[in-house]
Amino acid sequence: MTAKHQGSQTVVERCETCGRDTSHTVTVEIRTESKKKENAEFSREPYRIATCQICGETTSQRMNNA
């Protein structure tokens, strides 16, 4: 799976591991979902990646569920 980072920012949001609101570094990655090389250019999707600055837990969410 290929990923490209599109910048980052810090936001406060709920961390399920910590059980409270904490600072998170949030980035957007463009990931290639297809494992087949001939279709890879058509399977790129944006993902929101959030990493808790307290415990290090990382979550990812697909942004386009078309």
Backbone as ProteinMPNN parsed JSONL, in Angstrom:
{"seq_chain_A": "MTAKHQGSQTVVERCETCGRDTSHTVTVEIRTESKKKENAEFSREPYRIATCQICGETTSQRMNNA", "coords_chain_A": {"N_chain_A": [[0.845, -1.167, 0.0], [0.687, 2.138, -0.91], [1.522, 5.344, 0.403], [1.013, 8.85, 0.708], [1.922, 11.766, 2.371], [0.1, 14.666, 3.285], [0.714, 17.042, 4.733], [0.354, 18.269, 8.179], [-1.448, 18.774, 11.295], [-2.167, 19.861, 14.655], [-4.701, 18.802, 16.811], [-7.28, 18.804, 19.355], [-8.844, 15.975, 20.504], [-10.959, 13.14, 21.283], [-9.386, 10.392, 22.813], [-9.58, 7.026, 22.74], [-7.964, 5.124, 23.956], [-6.57, 6.51, 26.012], [-8.788, 7.511, 27.296], [-9.743, 10.087, 27.451], [-9.89, 13.595, 26.398], [-7.3, 14.531, 24.294], [-4.267, 15.947, 22.856], [-3.796, 15.523, 19.392], [-1.858, 14.615, 16.573], [-2.729, 15.246, 13.33], [-2.956, 13.979, 10.094], [-3.301, 13.793, 6.502], [-3.374, 11.141, 4.302], [-2.735, 9.824, 1.087], [-3.66, 6.829, -0.017], [-2.876, 3.867, -1.795], [-5.034, 1.401, -2.633], [-5.343, -0.914, -4.155], [-3.713, -3.957, -4.869], [-2.865, -4.775, -7.29], [-0.799, -3.882, -9.914], [-1.616, -2.87, -12.422], [-4.009, -1.557, -11.958], [-3.558, 0.276, -9.993], [-3.366, 3.112, -10.102], [-5.997, 3.879, -10.133], [-7.058, 3.365, -7.693], [-6.595, 5.005, -5.497], [-7.111, 6.542, -2.382], [-8.163, 9.025, 0.02], [-7.061, 9.16, 3.414], [-7.651, 9.866, 6.833], [-5.371, 10.33, 9.347], [-4.793, 10.013, 12.719], [-2.806, 10.653, 15.525], [-2.31, 10.099, 18.877], [-0.832, 12.319, 21.14], [-0.16, 11.698, 23.713], [-0.315, 8.862, 24.369], [0.435, 7.656, 21.996], [-1.196, 6.138, 20.356], [-2.513, 5.32, 17.188], [-4.951, 6.088, 14.783], [-6.803, 5.39, 11.798], [-8.899, 6.604, 9.188], [-10.907, 6.108, 6.44], [-11.624, 8.572, 4.101], [-13.312, 8.835, 1.934], [-16.032, 7.198, 1.269], [-17.375, 6.21, -1.015]], "CA_chain_A": [[0.0, 0.0, 0.0], [1.456, 3.368, -1.021], [0.938, 6.463, 1.137], [1.628, 10.16, 0.565], [1.475, 12.674, 3.422], [-0.329, 15.959, 2.78], [0.804, 18.025, 5.802], [-0.215, 17.849, 9.453], [-1.847, 19.803, 12.238], [-2.482, 19.302, 15.96], [-6.055, 19.099, 17.273], [-7.687, 18.098, 20.568], [-9.982, 15.087, 20.276], [-11.082, 12.016, 22.203], [-8.538, 9.217, 22.631], [-10.223, 5.896, 23.404], [-6.969, 4.439, 24.774], [-6.359, 7.339, 27.203], [-10.074, 7.73, 27.935], [-9.987, 11.52, 27.645], [-9.531, 14.449, 25.27], [-5.854, 14.773, 24.263], [-3.755, 16.5, 21.6], [-3.499, 14.549, 18.345], [-1.324, 15.073, 15.3], [-3.623, 14.747, 12.287], [-2.455, 14.102, 8.731], [-4.08, 13.15, 5.448], [-2.545, 10.329, 3.424], [-3.35, 9.23, -0.095], [-3.228, 5.423, -0.014], [-3.254, 3.01, -2.913], [-5.679, 0.237, -2.041], [-5.216, -2.094, -5.009], [-2.409, -4.614, -4.876], [-2.546, -5.021, -8.692], [-0.118, -2.726, -10.489], [-2.305, -2.3, -13.582], [-5.141, -0.738, -11.523], [-3.158, 1.045, -8.816], [-3.651, 4.548, -10.235], [-7.434, 4.121, -9.984], [-7.51, 2.926, -6.37], [-6.063, 5.882, -4.454], [-8.148, 7.122, -1.534], [-7.641, 9.804, 1.149], [-7.268, 8.652, 4.768], [-7.327, 10.764, 7.944], [-4.543, 9.619, 10.32], [-4.684, 10.769, 13.968], [-1.91, 10.029, 16.488], [-2.392, 10.712, 20.194], [0.466, 12.801, 21.604], [0.075, 11.18, 25.058], [-0.043, 7.421, 24.39], [0.976, 7.207, 20.71], [-2.192, 5.368, 19.598], [-2.8, 5.87, 15.866], [-6.168, 5.609, 14.124], [-6.963, 5.859, 10.423], [-10.281, 6.572, 8.716], [-11.055, 6.399, 5.007], [-12.428, 9.782, 3.994], [-14.235, 8.76, 0.799], [-16.671, 5.881, 1.269], [-18.317, 6.156, -2.145]], "C_chain_A": [[0.897, 1.238, 0.0], [0.748, 4.476, -0.246], [1.727, 7.732, 0.865], [1.058, 11.059, 1.646], [1.168, 14.035, 2.816], [-0.303, 17.023, 3.878], [0.172, 17.511, 7.081], [-0.642, 19.046, 10.266], [-2.195, 19.115, 13.546], [-3.874, 19.77, 16.378], [-6.316, 18.332, 18.571], [-8.923, 17.279, 20.231], [-9.907, 13.917, 21.237], [-10.129, 10.894, 21.82], [-9.175, 8.081, 23.417], [-9.246, 5.143, 24.302], [-6.719, 5.191, 26.084], [-7.649, 7.552, 27.983], [-10.386, 9.187, 28.207], [-9.633, 12.283, 26.378], [-8.039, 14.786, 25.357], [-5.481, 15.413, 22.93], [-3.415, 15.354, 20.65], [-2.838, 15.262, 17.172], [-2.172, 14.425, 14.222], [-3.002, 15.016, 10.93], [-3.457, 13.475, 7.773], [-3.096, 12.418, 4.551], [-3.37, 9.876, 2.23], [-2.785, 7.809, -0.187], [-3.725, 4.714, -1.268], [-3.79, 1.715, -2.336], [-5.513, -1.035, -2.862], [-3.81, -2.654, -4.931], [-1.957, -4.929, -6.307], [-1.949, -3.762, -9.303], [-0.895, -2.086, -11.634], [-3.5, -1.424, -13.184], [-4.792, 0.21, -10.381], [-3.518, 2.522, -8.922], [-5.122, 4.891, -10.046], [-7.945, 3.785, -8.582], [-6.932, 3.766, -5.233], [-7.206, 6.549, -3.706], [-7.513, 7.93, -0.407], [-8.01, 9.157, 2.486], [-6.863, 9.719, 5.774], [-6.596, 9.932, 8.996], [-4.394, 10.507, 11.549], [-3.82, 9.986, 14.942], [-1.967, 10.802, 17.798], [-0.988, 11.088, 20.662], [0.803, 12.316, 23.011], [0.498, 9.712, 25.015], [0.519, 6.879, 23.08], [0.022, 6.377, 19.87], [-2.512, 6.077, 18.28], [-4.069, 5.235, 15.316], [-6.196, 6.148, 12.7], [-8.413, 5.665, 10.009], [-10.302, 6.945, 7.243], [-12.019, 7.564, 4.861], [-13.476, 9.723, 2.884], [-14.83, 7.36, 0.76], [-17.735, 5.768, 0.189], [-18.536, 4.734, -2.607]], "O_chain_A": [[1.782, 1.354, 0.847], [-0.481, 4.543, -0.237], [2.955, 7.706, 0.796], [-0.158, 11.114, 1.826], [1.889, 14.506, 1.936], [-1.222, 17.839, 3.947], [-0.465, 16.458, 7.089], [-0.261, 20.182, 9.982], [-2.488, 17.919, 13.558], [-4.193, 20.957, 16.315], [-5.655, 17.332, 18.852], [-9.92, 17.808, 19.739], [-8.903, 13.729, 21.924], [-10.064, 10.489, 20.66], [-9.296, 8.168, 24.639], [-9.659, 4.576, 25.314], [-6.663, 4.576, 27.149], [-7.613, 7.752, 29.197], [-11.192, 9.501, 29.082], [-9.141, 11.706, 25.408], [-7.574, 15.274, 26.387], [-6.276, 15.421, 21.991], [-2.825, 14.35, 21.05], [-3.216, 16.379, 16.822], [-2.324, 13.204, 14.193], [-2.574, 16.134, 10.642], [-4.345, 12.726, 8.181], [-2.109, 12.995, 4.094], [-4.558, 9.581, 2.356], [-1.589, 7.615, -0.405], [-4.843, 4.938, -1.731], [-3.077, 1.007, -1.625], [-5.54, -2.131, -2.303], [-2.833, -1.906, -4.929], [-0.806, -5.305, -6.523], [-2.544, -2.688, -9.214], [-0.837, -0.868, -11.802], [-3.96, -0.623, -13.997], [-5.678, 0.885, -9.857], [-3.933, 3.126, -7.933], [-5.466, 6.052, -9.825], [-9.14, 3.91, -8.315], [-6.796, 3.272, -4.114], [-8.15, 7.057, -4.312], [-6.441, 7.57, 0.079], [-9.126, 8.67, 2.666], [-5.852, 10.398, 5.593], [-7.137, 8.94, 9.485], [-3.919, 11.638, 11.439], [-4.057, 8.799, 15.171], [-1.706, 12.004, 17.833], [-0.065, 10.276, 20.59], [1.932, 12.497, 23.466], [1.542, 9.35, 25.557], [1.028, 5.758, 23.048], [0.386, 5.949, 18.775], [-2.751, 7.285, 18.259], [-4.249, 4.018, 15.37], [-5.676, 7.23, 12.427], [-9.071, 4.706, 10.414], [-9.771, 7.984, 6.851], [-13.109, 7.547, 5.432], [-14.434, 10.496, 2.903], [-14.191, 6.432, 0.264], [-18.846, 5.297, 0.435], [-19.296, 4.501, -3.546]]}, "name": "protein", "num_of_chains": 1, "seq": "MTAKHQGSQTVVERCETCGRDTSHTVTVEIRTESKKKENAEFSREPYRIATCQICGETTSQRMNNA"}
